[in-house]
């Protein structure tokens, strides 16, 4: 329901940094982004 904008029948969670969000991505895309950033950070530390 919340995904469809019906907040009275669902839940929407947001933390204190929610204002920083500029897009909503899938979990698959999130994991890919995190993996890429981790690889870059690991490479730069060696």
PATITOR-24326 format. One record per residue (C-alpha): x, z, y; residue in three letters; residue number from 1. Coordinates in nm, 2 decimals. Layout:
! PATITOR-24326
<atom><u>X</u><w>Z</w><v>Y</v><residuo>ala</residuo><num>NUM</num></atom>
...
***
This chain:
! PATITOR-24326
<atom><u>0.00</u><w>0.00</w><v>0.00</v><residuo>unk</residuo><num>1</num></atom>
<atom><u>0.27</u><w>0.09</w><v>0.25</v><residuo>unk</residuo><num>2</num></atom>
<atom><u>0.45</u><w>-0.24</w><v>0.19</v><residuo>unk</residuo><num>3</num></atom>
<atom><u>0.13</u><w>-0.41</w><v>0.30</v><residuo>unk</residuo><num>4</num></atom>
<atom><u>0.10</u><w>-0.20</w><v>0.61</v><residuo>unk</residuo><num>5</num></atom>
<atom><u>-0.17</u><w>0.03</w><v>0.48</v><residuo>unk</residuo><num>6</num></atom>
<atom><u>0.02</u><w>0.35</w><v>0.56</v><residuo>unk</residuo><num>7</num></atom>
<atom><u>-0.29</u><w>0.58</w><v>0.52</v><residuo>unk</residuo><num>8</num></atom>
<atom><u>-0.30</u><w>0.49</w><v>0.15</v><residuo>unk</residuo><num>9</num></atom>
<atom><u>0.08</u><w>0.49</w><v>0.08</v><residuo>unk</residuo><num>10</num></atom>
<atom><u>0.41</u><w>0.64</w><v>0.18</v><residuo>unk</residuo><num>11</num></atom>
<atom><u>0.69</u><w>0.52</w><v>0.41</v><residuo>unk</residuo><num>12</num></atom>
<atom><u>1.01</u><w>0.71</w><v>0.42</v><residuo>unk</residuo><num>13</num></atom>
<atom><u>1.26</u><w>0.69</w><v>0.71</v><residuo>unk</residuo><num>14</num></atom>
<atom><u>1.57</u><w>0.90</w><v>0.78</v><residuo>unk</residuo><num>15</num></atom>
<atom><u>1.72</u><w>1.00</w><v>1.11</v><residuo>unk</residuo><num>16</num></atom>
<atom><u>1.90</u><w>0.66</w><v>1.13</v><residuo>unk</residuo><num>17</num></atom>
<atom><u>1.60</u><w>0.45</w><v>1.07</v><residuo>unk</residuo><num>18</num></atom>
<atom><u>1.62</u><w>0.31</w><v>1.42</v><residuo>unk</residuo><num>19</num></atom>
<atom><u>1.94</u><w>0.13</w><v>1.32</v><residuo>unk</residuo><num>20</num></atom>
<atom><u>1.76</u><w>-0.09</w><v>1.06</v><residuo>unk</residuo><num>21</num></atom>
<atom><u>1.74</u><w>-0.46</w><v>1.17</v><residuo>unk</residuo><num>22</num></atom>
<atom><u>1.62</u><w>-0.61</w><v>0.84</v><residuo>unk</residuo><num>23</num></atom>
<atom><u>1.49</u><w>-0.51</w><v>0.49</v><residuo>unk</residuo><num>24</num></atom>
<atom><u>1.69</u><w>-0.65</w><v>0.20</v><residuo>unk</residuo><num>25</num></atom>
<atom><u>1.64</u><w>-0.64</w><v>-0.18</v><residuo>unk</residuo><num>26</num></atom>
<atom><u>1.83</u><w>-0.39</w><v>-0.40</v><residuo>unk</residuo><num>27</num></atom>
<atom><u>2.02</u><w>-0.69</w><v>-0.55</v><residuo>unk</residuo><num>28</num></atom>
<atom><u>2.14</u><w>-0.80</w><v>-0.21</v><residuo>unk</residuo><num>29</num></atom>
<atom><u>2.22</u><w>-0.44</w><v>-0.11</v><residuo>unk</residuo><num>30</num></atom>
<atom><u>2.44</u><w>-0.39</w><v>-0.42</v><residuo>unk</residuo><num>31</num></atom>
<atom><u>2.61</u><w>-0.72</w><v>-0.36</v><residuo>unk</residuo><num>32</num></atom>
<atom><u>2.69</u><w>-0.63</w><v>0.00</v><residuo>unk</residuo><num>33</num></atom>
<atom><u>2.82</u><w>-0.29</w><v>-0.10</v><residuo>unk</residuo><num>34</num></atom>
<atom><u>3.04</u><w>-0.44</w><v>-0.37</v><residuo>unk</residuo><num>35</num></atom>
<atom><u>3.18</u><w>-0.69</w><v>-0.13</v><residuo>unk</residuo><num>36</num></atom>
<atom><u>3.26</u><w>-0.43</w><v>0.13</v><residuo>unk</residuo><num>37</num></atom>
<atom><u>3.42</u><w>-0.20</w><v>-0.14</v><residuo>unk</residuo><num>38</num></atom>
<atom><u>3.64</u><w>-0.49</w><v>-0.26</v><residuo>unk</residuo><num>39</num></atom>
<atom><u>3.75</u><w>-0.56</w><v>0.10</v><residuo>unk</residuo><num>40</num></atom>
<atom><u>3.82</u><w>-0.19</w><v>0.17</v><residuo>unk</residuo><num>41</num></atom>
<atom><u>4.01</u><w>-0.15</w><v>-0.16</v><residuo>unk</residuo><num>42</num></atom>
<atom><u>4.22</u><w>-0.46</w><v>-0.09</v><residuo>unk</residuo><num>43</num></atom>
<atom><u>4.31</u><w>-0.34</w><v>0.26</v><residuo>unk</residuo><num>44</num></atom>
<atom><u>4.43</u><w>0.00</w><v>0.13</v><residuo>unk</residuo><num>45</num></atom>
<atom><u>4.69</u><w>-0.15</w><v>-0.12</v><residuo>unk</residuo><num>46</num></atom>
***
